[in-house]
């Protein structure tokens, strides 16, 4: 009886060990799907407040009502519902430009924001920009829209189809415009 147990035990161990080696193609596929699902994240937040700092300096503050963020190997995007308020700071860290909009999309990989619906920009020296869409590329300090805009640089106001300029509205180009100018 002892001899039988001594023989059966090693045979059972060999058989069970050989079954643990290779995964089938089906099992490999299931493992791969499970791993790829873990690389996809979605989050939701209510009453969001976001601050972006660079080199220890505050660059912008953003607040919104609701945000949903999606991140996977193909995209990294946050959709922010509003009202959305963005405060942009100058090189000295002082508030410089203020943006109000209905909603925004943040593309962190591109350092860009896209703003939608009743976009209002208030910049230094009383300059204002109004549009239904505005794209802001933070690293390039560039704002642009192909859509209708009203640009106010006191005492002038100009309506145009398209705008391209920097975020504090000091250097800009208006396309196909017309408006009212005061000449002293």
Secondary structure, DSSP 8 states (H G I E B T S, - for coil): -HHHHHHHHHHHHHHHHHTTS---HHHHHHHHHHHHHHT-EEEEEEEEEEEEEETTEEEEEEEEEEEEEEESSS-EEEEEEEEEEEEEE-TTS-EEEEEEEEEEEEEGGGTEEEEEEEEEEE-GGG-EEEEEEEEEETTTTEEEEEEEEEEEETTEEEEEEEEEE-TTSSSEEE-SEEEE----
